[in-house]
Amino acid sequence: MGLMLTFMLLWNMFGALWLLPALARFLIKPEKMAGKQGGSLFAH
C-alpha cells in the first residue's frame, strides 16, 4: 500500500511539473491573449 502511495505521489508531481505546463502551452494560445496587436506576449 505504501509503495502504491509513493508511486501515485511521484506521478502526481511529474504531471504537475511537466504535463500541465506542456498542455497549457498548446491549449492557451499566446496570440489570443495578446489581443489584436499581433505577436506574442513575450515580444516587446
C-alpha positions as CSV (number, residue, x, y, z in Angstrom):
1,M,0.0,0.0,0.0
2,G,2.8,2.4,0.8
3,L,4.5,1.6,-2.4
4,M,1.4,2.5,-4.4
5,L,1.0,5.7,-2.4
6,T,4.6,6.6,-3.2
7,F,4.1,5.9,-6.9
8,M,1.0,8.0,-7.1
9,L,2.7,10.9,-5.3
10,L,5.6,10.8,-7.7
11,W,3.3,10.5,-10.7
12,N,1.2,13.5,-9.5
13,M,4.4,15.6,-9.0
14,F,5.6,14.6,-12.5
15,G,2.2,15.6,-14.0
16,A,2.1,18.9,-12.1
17,L,5.7,19.9,-13.1
18,W,5.8,18.6,-16.7
19,L,2.4,17.8,-18.2
20,L,0.4,20.8,-17.1
21,P,2.7,23.4,-18.5
22,A,3.0,21.4,-21.7
23,L,-0.7,21.2,-22.0
24,A,-1.2,24.9,-21.2
25,R,1.4,25.7,-24.0
26,F,-0.9,24.1,-26.6
27,L,-4.3,24.9,-25.1
28,I,-3.8,28.6,-24.3
29,K,-2.6,30.4,-27.3
30,P,-0.4,33.4,-26.6
31,E,-1.7,35.2,-29.7
32,K,-5.2,35.0,-28.4
33,M,-4.3,36.6,-25.1
34,A,-2.1,39.3,-26.7
35,G,-5.1,41.0,-28.4
36,K,-5.2,42.3,-31.9
37,Q,-1.8,44.0,-31.9
38,G,-0.2,40.8,-33.2
39,G,2.8,39.0,-31.9
40,S,3.0,37.1,-28.7
41,L,3.0,38.1,-25.1
42,F,6.8,37.7,-24.9
43,A,7.6,40.1,-27.8
44,H,8.4,43.6,-26.8
